[in-house]
Amino acid sequence: MVIHKSLNRVRAITFDLDDTLYDNQGHLRRSEEEFAALLGRRFALMPGQCRPQWWAAERERVLALNPSLADDVTALRERTVLEGLAALGRPLPGGAAQARELVGLFVERRSQVAVPASSVELLRRLARRLPLAAVSNGNARLSGLGLQGLFALDLRPAVGGPRRKPFPDLFLEAARRLGVAPGEILHVGDDPITDVEGAVGAGCQCAHLEGGITGRLRPPRAACRVPTVTLGALAEVEELV
């Protein structure tokens, strides 16, 4: 643990989910591959269209035309499936509702991550002392992760709603709903941009889990803002409160 700034009183803790509480990298990649293969089977697509790379390129195209969808990864994926299949000559008979149903299968699968028992027990101990909130840009479901009941709030960005991290919206909404000042929140996350830049920019304290829960995650960019503390392991959060 490296302390960069004086730690003020902590009255609530917010947590990022992916790569902070569990290792998400390999699981998300496999979920993407399985979903692309599922679409290929259901709609008789060509081999190249059954790969996550094809759908990733289509998602970028849809996002370029609809930048507001950047704040909701689920809505973006639904629009991508809807427009991508239409472009391939396989329009969905059920339209947007059917796209939502298909993407629901992906979300269910990507939420089936094995969260380490150490993370669950840490959250249980902390939740007995302070309110906890999940603050994530992703769409993993707490119920699928086995983390339901441990968080007082589950905050995600949405089209027309709170913007994604590193915008301050989710952190400020957490402070408002928990009845604390932003400076009384300690945010714990692995990403130097979405978590460190976002939390510090919102006036929160920040514990940066460098390298993620595995210690091996290498983000593409470094943060411009300095966190309150840099953690070498997730368990060190408990020492701060």
C-alpha atoms as one frame of an Amber mdcrd trajectory, in Angstrom:
protein
   0.000   0.000   0.000   1.246   3.482  -0.879  -0.542   6.470   0.655  -0.376
   9.587  -1.515  -2.753  11.894   0.372  -4.198  12.152   3.869  -7.219   9.915
   4.215 -10.265  11.746   5.523 -13.225  10.202   7.304 -14.828   7.434   5.235
 -18.594   7.086   5.587 -19.273   4.935   2.501 -17.315   2.817   0.034 -18.038
   2.430  -3.667 -16.610  -0.462  -5.654 -15.946  -1.039  -9.297 -16.828  -4.633
 -10.237 -14.957  -6.070 -13.241 -11.273  -6.761 -12.507 -11.574  -5.183  -9.062
 -13.600  -7.821  -7.204 -12.927 -10.674  -9.645 -10.843 -11.501 -12.712 -12.987
 -10.619 -15.709 -10.566 -10.718 -18.634 -10.699 -14.321 -19.817 -14.335 -14.780
 -18.865 -15.518 -11.756 -20.847 -13.566 -12.900 -23.891 -15.142 -16.357 -23.726
 -18.604 -14.813 -23.274 -18.072 -12.692 -26.397 -16.991 -15.752 -28.373 -19.973
 -17.804 -27.191 -22.436 -15.029 -28.012 -21.050 -14.528 -31.525 -21.253 -18.294
 -32.091 -24.834 -18.356 -30.791 -25.873 -15.645 -33.258 -24.148 -17.576 -36.004
 -26.069 -20.757 -35.250 -29.461 -19.112 -34.816 -29.279 -17.001 -37.950 -27.149
 -19.191 -40.241 -24.348 -16.641 -40.564 -21.145 -17.066 -42.520 -18.057 -18.191
 -40.523 -16.500 -14.722 -40.462 -19.700 -13.287 -39.019 -19.659 -15.766 -36.113
 -16.589 -14.186 -34.558 -16.528 -11.493 -31.870 -14.188  -9.397 -34.035 -16.912
  -8.907 -36.653 -19.404  -7.821 -34.005 -16.856  -5.551 -32.315 -16.340  -3.713
 -35.605 -20.100  -3.449 -36.064 -20.442  -2.108 -32.526 -17.904   0.628 -33.297
 -19.841   1.558 -36.422 -23.108   1.796 -34.499 -21.438   3.812 -31.745 -19.982
   6.282 -34.235 -23.493   6.946 -35.529 -25.090   6.938 -32.051 -22.525   8.373
 -29.580 -25.083   8.610 -26.755 -25.095   4.800 -26.594 -21.578   4.923 -25.112
 -23.221   5.449 -21.726 -25.059   2.113 -21.817 -23.154  -0.959 -22.988 -26.324
  -3.068 -22.958 -28.281  -0.645 -25.139 -25.301  -0.409 -27.485 -25.111  -4.180
 -27.829 -28.850  -4.422 -28.449 -28.666  -1.833 -31.246 -25.617  -3.602 -32.673
 -27.428  -6.950 -32.822 -30.515  -5.345 -34.338 -28.678  -3.400 -37.044 -25.933
  -5.980 -37.605 -28.370  -8.791 -38.381 -30.402  -6.483 -40.620 -27.234  -5.605
 -42.546 -26.527  -9.324 -42.973 -29.973  -9.914 -44.441 -31.275 -11.519 -41.251
 -33.638  -8.877 -39.810 -35.160  -9.807 -36.474 -38.918 -10.473 -36.757 -39.348
  -9.287 -33.181 -37.319  -6.122 -33.710 -35.848  -4.358 -30.684 -37.634  -6.649
 -28.215 -36.007  -9.710 -29.729 -32.594  -7.990 -29.733 -33.105  -7.247 -26.040
 -33.925 -10.898 -25.394 -30.798 -12.060 -27.224 -28.530  -9.629 -25.403 -30.098
 -10.763 -22.138 -28.561 -14.180 -22.818 -25.147 -12.555 -23.183 -25.542 -10.547
 -19.978 -26.606 -13.657 -18.099 -23.552 -15.560 -19.348 -21.050 -12.762 -18.687
 -22.417 -12.438 -15.156 -21.520 -16.037 -14.327 -18.073 -15.190 -12.965 -16.493
 -17.076 -10.101 -16.036 -14.286  -7.555 -13.280 -15.243  -5.082 -14.535 -16.107
  -1.622 -12.028 -13.593  -0.244 -13.803 -10.769  -2.114 -17.218 -11.868  -0.877
 -16.049 -12.126   2.723 -14.350  -8.726   2.514 -17.575  -7.140   1.288 -19.560
  -8.826   4.054 -17.246  -7.504   6.739 -17.215  -3.994   5.276 -21.006  -3.949
   4.810 -21.428  -4.479   8.545 -19.539  -1.234   9.158 -20.345   1.057   6.225
 -22.821   1.301   3.323 -21.385  -0.093   0.081 -22.318   0.787  -3.493 -21.453
  -0.854  -6.788 -20.408   1.789  -9.332 -19.663   0.125 -12.657 -19.755   0.942
 -16.364 -20.378  -2.732 -17.117 -23.548  -4.822 -17.140 -22.646  -7.791 -14.948
 -25.611  -8.561 -12.688 -25.026  -8.710  -8.955 -27.372 -11.699  -8.728 -25.321
 -13.617 -11.286 -22.134 -12.753  -9.423 -23.612 -13.921  -6.118 -23.176 -10.430
  -4.635 -26.824  -9.495  -4.156 -27.614  -8.115  -0.735 -24.084  -6.831  -0.109
 -24.541  -3.429  -1.728 -26.913  -0.693  -0.640 -26.826   0.682  -4.211 -26.105
  -0.687  -7.665 -25.393   2.260  -9.991 -24.816   1.972 -13.733 -24.756   4.548
 -16.544 -27.684   4.753 -18.953 -28.739   6.580 -22.081 -30.335   9.807 -20.882
 -29.344   9.028 -17.302 -26.068   9.123 -15.372 -23.085   9.223 -17.702 -20.383
   6.581 -17.568 -17.207   6.899 -15.534 -14.960   8.932 -15.625 -17.791  11.483
 -15.737 -18.680  12.360 -12.129 -22.377  11.466 -12.412 -22.335   8.002 -10.813
 -20.148   9.099  -7.909 -22.280  12.156  -7.202 -25.447  10.070  -7.431 -23.962
   7.612  -4.933 -23.179  10.463  -2.533 -26.672  11.912  -2.898 -28.472   8.623
  -2.338 -26.245   7.541   0.533 -26.582  10.916   2.231 -22.856  11.625   2.444
 -20.521  14.223   0.958 -18.448  13.070  -2.070 -15.300  13.563   0.013 -16.612
  11.018   2.539 -16.733   8.296  -0.120 -13.799   5.976  -0.738 -13.976   4.535
  -4.242 -12.093   1.308  -4.942 -11.274   0.422  -8.546  -8.627  -0.893 -10.896
  -8.841   1.464 -13.864  -6.636   4.577 -13.777  -9.033   6.508 -15.994 -12.590
   5.448 -15.221 -11.940   4.865 -11.518  -9.107   7.192 -10.490  -9.864  10.098
 -12.831 -13.587   9.683 -12.249 -13.560   9.429  -8.465 -10.991  12.154  -7.838
 -12.698  14.427 -10.358 -15.975  13.978  -8.472 -14.318  14.977  -5.209 -14.193
  11.456  -3.775 -11.281   9.699  -2.154  -9.880   6.877  -4.250  -8.079   3.607
  -3.578  -6.501   2.461  -6.840  -6.074  -1.316  -7.047  -3.072  -1.220  -9.337
  -3.018  -4.118 -11.791  -6.517  -5.214 -10.807  -7.318  -8.125  -8.541  -4.777
 -10.344 -10.306  -2.035  -7.693 -10.155  -1.354  -8.369 -13.851  -3.816  -6.044
 -15.579  -2.027  -3.433 -17.663  -4.346  -0.576 -18.649  -3.491   1.261 -21.884
  -3.337   4.702 -20.254  -2.049   6.171 -17.026  -4.097   8.463 -14.819  -3.401
  12.184 -14.741  -4.860  12.511 -11.241  -3.280  11.019  -8.139  -5.403   8.613
  -6.059  -5.572   8.883  -2.294  -3.864   5.530  -1.961  -2.511   2.803  -4.237
  -3.364  -0.727  -3.148  -1.227  -3.771  -3.757  -4.082  -6.115  -2.863  -7.840
  -5.787  -2.481  -7.714  -6.908   1.167  -5.837  -3.716   2.056  -9.094  -1.756
   1.761 -10.031  -3.015   5.219  -6.979  -1.361   6.751  -8.204   2.030   5.523
 -11.521   1.951   7.402
